[in-house]
Amino acid sequence: MLFRSELFARVISSLALASLALTSAWFGGTFLVLVWLVAAIAVLREWLGLIGVPRDALLAFWIFGSASLILSAFSDQIFGFESYEMIIPACVGAIILGLFGAFRGSSPLWTGAGPLYSAIVVLAPLWLREREPDGLIALLWLFLVVWISDIGAYFVGRRVGGPKLWPAISPKKTWSGLFGGLIFGTLLASGFVLLDRFIVGPVFMGGAALFILTLATSLVSELGDLFESAIKDRKSTRL
């Protein structure tokens, strides 16, 4: 019963978020930027809380970091930056936030990483969507890699079980779940791109490069969850 209730809640929340993500991918432009900017600001708030920024400084740090994210997301319109230059405001924000973090007793490295880590949340979808002529397919590929890897890891880990991946950090994750996520994420996301190439034409990438990139992205996606668990464990240990 617990498994079913947990699964139901997971499916409902995932469908809602997936619908919003797909809608933003379809329309692109400012709508896409706004959707993922909100997500990036939320990620920054969670990050600052996880690394232990003092409570009396948390709001100020969050507002300043969010401002650097907004400038990055709209830097092409505000400053006329090229795509690869849009990370610059976030880098400046990271340096300043890291320095203030040092003065307030937080790790300057971990504090400064917040704006950079969060900026990728909004800039990566934007960069992919702006690709011509295959931006939409590239962004959908990224979504599929992340989603299918997560779903595959969840179901394979639940059904197969076996040795734990890193029990001290994430007691529920298993090696079977890791490999299941990698296999399903790589095969299905790559298959989607190859199907698109077959129906539409030679867009995005193919061959061995596609499978290698998809596998690497799937691995980063899964290890990202483990990294977040490690950060949470670090905070609880300090407390």
N, C-alpha and C positions, 0 to 999 in steps of 0.2 A: 504493500500500500504506500509506504514512504517513497519507494522508487517511482511509482506511478504519479504521485502528487508532485514530486520533484521534477519528473519528466514533463508533466503537463505545464507547470509554471515556466519551465525552461523553453518549451515549444512556443507558448503564447508570447513571452517577452522577445524571443528570437524572431518570431514572425513580424512583430510590430517594428522592431529595429531594422529588420531586413527590408521591409516595405519602404521605410523612410530612406534607407540607403539606396535602394534601387530607384526610387523616385528622384533622388538627388542626382544619381548617375545619369538618368535619362534626360533630365532637363539641363544639367550642367550649369555653367555660369555662376551667377551670384547666389542662386538657390543652393547649389552644391557647396559653395564656400561657406555660407551661413550655417548649413546643417553640420558640416564637419568642424567649423569654428566653435560651435556650441559644444560639440563632443571634445574638442581639444581643451577648451577651458575647464570642462568637467574633469578631464584626465589630469590637468595641472593641479586642480584642487585636491584630488585624491593623492597625487604624488607628494605634494607639500605636507599633507597630513601624515602620510606613511613614513616620510623621512624624519619626522619629528620637529618640524618648525615650531617654535614656541607659540602658544595660542594667542598671546597678545600681539604677535607680529604676523600671524597667519593671514588675516584679511588684507593687510597692506601688501604682503608678498604676493598674494593671489591677484590683487588688482593690478599691481605693476606687471606681473608676468602675463596676465591676460591682455594688457595693453600691448605688450610686445608681440603677442600672438595675432592680435587684430591688425597691427601694422604689417606683420609678415603676410597675412592672408590677403591684404589689399594693397601690398606694396607695389604691385604692377600698375595699379590705378593711381596711387598716391605719388609714388616716386618714379614711375616708369621703369621699374626693374624688369629685367628678363627673368624667366622662370628660375634659373639656377641662382639668381641673386635674392630671391624672396626669403631665403633663410637668414639673411643678414640682420634684420631687426630682432629676430629671436636670439641670434648669437650675441648681440649687444645686450639684450635683456638678460641672457644667461650670465654674462660677465658681471653685470651690475648686481643682479640678484645673488650671485655667488659671493661677491664682496660683502654685501649687507648680511648675508647668512653667516659669514665668518664673524662679524661683529656681534651677532645675536646668538652665538653659540651653536649654530648649525654647521654641518660640513659644507664648505663652499663648493666642493665638487658635486655632491648630491643635490644641493640647492640649485646650483647653476644648471644642472642637467635637466631640471624641470621644464623650462621653456623650450629647450631643444627637443626633448622627448615628446612634448605635447605638440610642437610645431609640425612634426612628421604626420600627426593624425590628420591635420587639415591640408598640408602641402602635398603629401603623397597622392591622395585622390585627385587633387587639382592638377598636378603634373601629369598624371596618367590620362585624365579626361581631356587634356588639351592636346594630346598627341593627334596627329593627322596622318592618315584618315581613320585610324583604328583606336581612338581614345576610349570610346565606349566599351569596346571589346576588352581592351587592356584593363580598364577599371573593373569590369565584371569578372574578369579572370582573377584579379586580386581578391575580390569578395569571395569568390568560390573557393580559392585556396584556403583562406582563413576559415570560412564557415564549414567546409567539408572536413578540413583537418580537425576542427574542434568536435564536430559531430561524430566523425569516425573514431577519434580517440575516446570519446565518451562511451559510445556503444560497445566498441571492442574491449575497452577496459572493463566495462561492467560485465560483459558476457564471458570474456576469456579469463580475466583476472591475472593471477600470477605474481611474480616478484614486483615489489614496489620500486618505482623509479628513483624517488628520493624521499623516503618516509619521514625523515626529520623535518623536511620543509613542506611537503605536500603528501600526506598519508594516503590519499585516494588515487593518485596517479600511478599507473603501472607501465612497465616496459611494453606490454602487449598493446596498451592504449596508444603509446607513443608511435610504435611502428604501424598500428592500424590507421592512425591519423595521417601519417606520412604516405602510406600506400594509397588510401582513398583520396586524400587531397591532391596528390600528384597525378594520379591516373584520371580522375574525373575532371579536374580543372584543365589539365593538358588536353584531354579529349574534347572539352568544350571549344578550345581554341582551334584544334585541328578540324572539328566539325564546321566551325565558322569559315575556316580557310577553304574547306571543300565546297561549301554552299555559296559564300560571298566572294571569295577570292583571296589572293596572297596578302593578308594583312597580319600585323603583329609579328610573331616569330614562330618558327617551327623547328623540326629536327631535334637533335640532342640538346641544343641550347635551351629549347622550351622546357624539356623535362628537367634539366639541371636547375634552371631558374625556379621552376615550380617546386621542385624538391627542397631547394634552399629556402624558399619563402615559406613553405609549409613547416620546415624545421624551426625557423625563426619565430613563426607564429606560436608554435607549441612551447618553445622554450621561453617565450615572452610570458606565458601564464606562470611558468615555474619561477621566472625571475621576479614576478610580482609577489608570489608566495614567499620567496626568500626575503624580499623587502619587508613584507608584513611580519615575518619571523624576526627580522632584525629589530623592528620597532618594539615588538612585544618583549624581546630579550632586554632591550635598553630600559623598558619600563619595569 
